[in-house]
Amino acid sequence: RGSGRGTGRRGRGRSNGPGGRGENRHGGPWRPPRRIDLLAELQERSLLPVIWFVFSRKGCDQAAARLARDGARYTSDAEAARIDEVVEARLAGLDRGDLAALGAGRWADRLRLGIASHHAGMLPVFKETVEHCFSEGLVRVVFATETLALGVNMPARSVVIDKPTKYDGQRIAPLSPVQYTQLTGRAGRRGIDDRGWAVMLWSPDFSFSDVAALAASRSFELRSAFRPTYNMVAGLLGRMPVEAARDLMARSFAQHQADASSSPVNLAGRFDAVASVLRSRGHLDGWELTASGSLVSRLFHEADLAVAEALHSGRLDGLSPPELASVLSAFTYEHRSPGRRPEVWIPSGAAYRRLRSIETDLDDLHRTEQRFGVEPIRSLETGFAPAAHRWAAQESFEALLDEGFSAGDLVRNLKQVIDLARRIAAVSPSPETAKAAREAVDALNRGVVAASGAMDETDAGAVTGTVPGAA
């Protein structure tokens, strides 16, 4: 895999300063090339299609829009016509007012030029259309965030990394070897290219030797994410004796790369601690599942125990589909933006009271978890409750955009609520609550939400809770 540095805007000569800093051969300062110029060079060298990684959603959209304004085009008339056909088929049946509010016209115009952006803030049907056109060779320049490097099958002839640094949630930090490998791993199409090419744009704070060291590094730190969950422990104990359950857990753990803090002995201790919480909460009698414990074993979700207890205690009973959707969203939504969580207005008094009751129950659960040394289930977050209620109450998608979420975030969070509502419908001991959950699914899964592809488990935030060999 080739790895190169972007050419300087005012020349390609070597710099005078140590490590690649200083002036170019024309005596001017080094600076990154214009995107349209670098893309022209990549095109001249037959290095398209390219994925250009930009580490912000806004930056991706701005880069694609600027390239289109600069007059770039990477498609023939026949390819542009084929893109029109794909777009028309993908968007057929969607509300035209919603599409206009989402800027579908500008997005399609750029796509017709062979230019697109790709990030989690986009409407999923837009992202899926970009992926389809890219795989057909119709789109040749995609500006993407690093999420494209994880789980999306879009290999390219080359990749460009816009900056050697990115915000890690707390500060601007250099790319790690793992991040660099994930990004550059998109370069080179299996069965088409004999090699892939990675271009790192020049930066005054990152020398050529820094890039070379990053590309050559193989010091990847691996940490196991394998942890026994409430659902997993309850599921195993519902199928087999405790010693067999511990043994199966240890054998499954052995299949994972583990850090020093996660030895099989520690894992057995965590298994017992989780079981102690279940026993203390009335879900285990000795090592046998109770009726509520059976409910825990059937709920596959990251908030499995909290949802099961809310369901078993009747906290979710007697709610309308929009009210139920708003309450369930508090289990699925996670505020990720920097700064304080905004205060939200819960549109239903009944939903508000249920959320307060569940919060009280969850505080008690957290005290139990603390007593047994178990990592606590995260607290409720009500930031998405108004949007979930409004969409389930049949408001338009255009109206939902005033809640402050991007289109992609709206759809992703609504899909998470749908996923949990389906699970509730399948396991609820109350037929009325199961019916309300099914009606909530029908009310939520419409329009642009229904048109979006199946949500993967990473987006869903779901924990399958299964262990190899446990079925």
Secondary structure, DSSP 8 states (H G I E B T S, - for coil): -EEEE--BTTB----SSGGG-SB-TTSSB-----HHHHHHHHHHTT--SEEEE-SSHHHHHHHHHHHHHTT-----HHHHHHHHHHHHHHHTTS-HHHHHHTTHHHHHHHHHTTEEEE-TTS-HHHHHHHHHHHHTT---EEEE-GGGGTT----BSEEEES-SEEE-SSSEEE--HHHHHHHHTTBS-TTT-S--EEEE--BTTB-HHHHHHHHH-------------HHHHHHHHTTS-HHHHHHHHHHHHTTS---TT--HHHHHHHHHHHHHHHHHTTSEETTEE-HHHHHHHT--STTHHHHHHHHHTTTTTT--HHHHHHHHHHHH----SSS-------S-HHHHHHHHHHHHHHHHHHHHHHHHT---------TTHHHHHHHHTT--HHHHGGGS--HHHHHHHHHHHHHHHHHHHHH-S-HHHHHHHHHHHHHHS-HHHHHS----HHHHT------TT--
